[in-house]
Amino acid sequence: MKEALYTIIVHSENIAGVLNKVTAAFTRRQVNIETLNVSASSIKGVHKYTITSRTDAVNIERIVQQISKNIDVIQAHFFLDSELMHREIAMYKLSTDILKSQPAISQIIRKYSAHIIEVNEVFSILEMSGVDEEITALYEELRNFNTILQFVRSGRVVVTTSSFEHVDDFLESRNKEHKLSRESCWSKDA
Amino acid sequence: MTGGEALLSALEDHGVNTLFGYPGGAIMPVYDKLYDHKEKLNHILMRHEQGAIHAAQGFARVSGQIGVCMVTSGPGATNTITGIADAMIDSTPVLVIAGQVGTKMLGSDAFQEVDLVGITQPISKWSYQIRSAADVPWAVARACYIATSGRPGPVVLDFTKDAQIGTLDYQPTIVDFIRSYVSNPQPVEGSLEQAATLINEATKPFMLVGQGVLLGEATAELEELIKKTDIPVGETLLGLSAMPSAHPNNLGMLGMHGNLAPNKATNLCDVLIAVGMRFDDRVTGNLETYAPQAKVIHLDIDPAEFNKNVRVDVPILGDCKQSLKKLTALCAPRNHQSWIDSLLPYTEEEHKVVCSKELRSTSDGSLRMGQVARLVSQATHDEAILVTDVGQNQMLSSRYFRYTHPRSLVTSGGLGTMGFGLPAAIGAIYGNRQVNHDDKKPVVLMTGDGGIQMVIQELGTIMEQQCPVKIVILNNSYLGNVRQWQEMFFKKRYSFTPMENPDYLKLSDAYGIKSKRVVSEEQLNEAIAEMLSYDGAYLLEVCVEKEGNVMPMVPIGGTISDMLLEP
């Protein structure tokens, strides 16, 4: 079956151990995670995972079903690039000497709309946000000058182009369903 | 009160009255408090932690209530792992309470420390470390709710020593809502109607019944649907007993060692209705050739089961007790007698070629496993609770026993855990008492000589607790199932499957358990009668044909409807 790059968005309760369970869904099926980004979401007490992975349509459906099944996972969904706006941040640490001596580098930096955020005698730091291909392309061009001392990229952050992110609506409806029950079980941990 | 005592009170508040366990250093504060709770909590001291978890599983499977197992940290906890994995794959509600080193010692490789939460995360429905006494009532409540709601499963509480010793102001706590966990999901709108249309238009519908029907207590609803629609039924191994064996629409067991007619029906039907089952590979055989002609309707409470193995046309999410009821209302009365009649020749063929042989002794007078199983079943008027081990004993007992009431088969299906049988039978005794309040329905363990030796120490528990388990060892001096595969697929190279046995009568004697050995048909009936009428545990060693095979069979990866009737 044809492979594609999928982005998986998971919302979970903010408790220890959920990350393990999320990643285990991939490793158990021998599917590699390309990037993984975990942060607080816009909802208090809810964490958001953005994961990219290259696999086929059947596998991704099963993986996401297994992730959703975890008790503390609120929702999990998968998307193709066409359904997303996605960005990554990358930082490139360059040798200041080479940067000064090679004017072509400045042109490249402008071409990619990258920013220099630090300059000292030894090294300079370049920051760029963009899609995966742009970040890689800048890296390749800089590499030709043998100037890169360090390179790091953040992994993907995304927003969906559809009106996804009904997590708060979902939680609200869940809470309504159980008006009578005490506060959400996790309130004591919050 | 202390966290340890709070744990016991919380269990009592959740209706728990039986524990299976084994004490040790890191759980001693709880055991100390248990000394004062002996009246309300009947603790069964097993002889190994693996025995404790399997007993808890046996208890849960028969009673439908949560089975509780309590062990110490480190090796005590790791000894329960097999049972936790078994309970996960067979959807059994069990709670494992394990001691853990003090919070200050966590992560220091302390004596008997193991990362139990880390180990059990992939094989449990929920695992949680209790680090403060104040957490106890909530943790127990949440664990009980998760284990028993939705698709049931095992939960683990890793109980640090300082949380056991610390104090709290105990308040009874109930958890019946977790916002991220929908325990009672509802069908997607229109799915029931779609399914009913398919069923109403079907000329050859066929239903697959799994353990979900038993877990959802939906046997009456299933019966109603079948009565109205006249659909023939096949059951998974764990679904056996969801429907009486004698029901005219019941074609028998599905899968690798199931019956011929239901496996044929799978690939002949036009609509396949799967209820509370998960299309295990032992049920489906080769997925490419599994029911390609049929529209598939799948009823399950776990959405992750839809399209996992078999593509589903109409998924019906939710509790099958409700879904079956609604489906019955939407379905039109039908008569499928000619379709059912068209399948009868398969049943007759299987009987002629396989069963009639398996139900009698060999030409040189050796007993066969199926023969023993059927005679035991008959002697109990098909009223027994059958517990099996794993292997040929399991397949032949489940095939030739007959079932008259729900939850009367306890067996390790998904994980296939050898050594499950004996401790599960002990648990089944207590599970039976829990719901039926007496021992009138006998608990019969059908085991092999291999499986029982994995857990033979539990004869000590039977001795001490006077557990009236009727143990039938089908002794062929082989690891029979593996030997059968060696015979069929490995050129009869019997690599480490012949097995020398101890003298089971002497062993029973040492444990004060009444016993008998039989080798022939003449002795068998009388011995079975004696075993069943005896007031107490009884071990019946039946020496059976050494190289018997479980037939029919679908070889691994084979097409389900192409069963081999002979090896």
Boltz contact constraints between the chains, C-beta under 6 A:
constraints:
  - contact:
      token1: [A, 13]
      token2: [B, 180]
      max_distance: 6.0
  - contact:
      token1: [A, 20]
      token2: [B, 121]
      max_distance: 6.0
  - contact:
      token1: [A, 21]
      token2: [B, 121]
      max_distance: 6.0
  - contact:
      token1: [A, 24]
      token2: [B, 122]
      max_distance: 6.0
  - contact:
      token1: [A, 65]
      token2: [B, 304]
      max_distance: 6.0
  - contact:
      token1: [A, 66]
      token2: [B, 304]
      max_distance: 6.0
  - contact:
      token1: [A, 69]
      token2: [B, 304]
      max_distance: 6.0
  - contact:
      token1: [A, 71]
      token2: [B, 126]
      max_distance: 6.0
  - contact:
      token1: [A, 71]
      token2: [B, 146]
      max_distance: 6.0
  - contact:
      token1: [A, 71]
      token2: [B, 181]
      max_distance: 6.0
  - contact:
      token1: [A, 72]
      token2: [B, 180]
      max_distance: 6.0
  - contact:
      token1: [A, 74]
      token2: [B, 180]
      max_distance: 6.0
  - contact:
      token1: [A, 171]
      token2: [B, 179]
      max_distance: 6.0
  - contact:
      token1: [A, 174]
      token2: [B, 179]
      max_distance: 6.0
  - contact:
      token1: [A, 178]
      token2: [B, 177]
      max_distance: 6.0
  - contact:
      token1: [A, 181]
      token2: [B, 176]
      max_distance: 6.0
  - contact:
      token1: [A, 181]
      token2: [B, 177]
      max_distance: 6.0
  - contact:
      token1: [A, 184]
      token2: [B, 179]
      max_distance: 6.0
  - contact:
      token1: [A, 185]
      token2: [B, 175]
      max_distance: 6.0
  - contact:
      token1: [A, 185]
      token2: [B, 178]
      max_distance: 6.0
